[in-house]
Amino acid sequence: MFATPDEAEHAFYEALEQGDYVRLMQVWADDDDIVCIHPGGMRLQGHDAVQQSWRQILDAGPVHIRPMSPVVMTSMLSVTHIVIEQVTVRTRDGARLSYGYATNVFHKGPTGWRMVLHHAAPAPHTAAEFDLHDMPDMLH
């Protein structure tokens, strides 16, 4: 279905932006060896658990996320994208931006590149201004 991991990732964020649950789940691998961790959430493992979580999220409407500053690690059958996610929260007072980090892992299978992991976490507001290589060393 997706010829490259970039196509799969683009489809993932486009589906979130459009609130398209069906398209979003087409990005994910069909088997139970998938994992999703939403910011502040529990580790969800398996197709049913991941599917149910996204259905709940998208039932509330589209999610406006723009991936930025990708770091890409590639092997023959696996690609990892680590991105800064710019999240736009719309309120009656206007739009507010927040930031998160996400790790998206894609595996190549018989149906092309599919997502097997999405792990998102909050990031400091300055994440959009600095690449991790530009920030001072910090312990966590």
C-alpha positions, 0 to 999 in steps of 0.5 A: 500500500505504501511504497515508502515509510515517508508515504506511510507517515504522511498518510498517518498525519493527513488522516489525523488532520482529516479525522479519518479513522479508516485511513489512519488504521490503513497505515498500521500493520495488520498484526498484533505486533504493534504498539502505540503510546499516547502522551501520558497514556498506557502502552497499548499493544495489539491491533484491537487496543490500538484501533480502539484508542484511535477511534476514541480520539478521532470520535472527538474530531480531527487532530491537528498535528504537523511533524517537523525536524525529522531524525531518520534511522534506516535499516533494510526492513525497518525505518524509525522517524523521530519527529517534533510534533506541533499540535494546534489546539483550537479554542474559542479564543483562537489557536494555541500551539503545543509540542511533542516528540514522537517516534514512528517505526515502520516495517516493510512487509508484503503490503509495503511499509506499515507503522508498527510503533507510534510513541508520543510524549510532551516536549518543551515549548522551545522544541520547535526552536532548537534541534536536539543537537543544538540544545545543551546537554541535559540529564533526565 
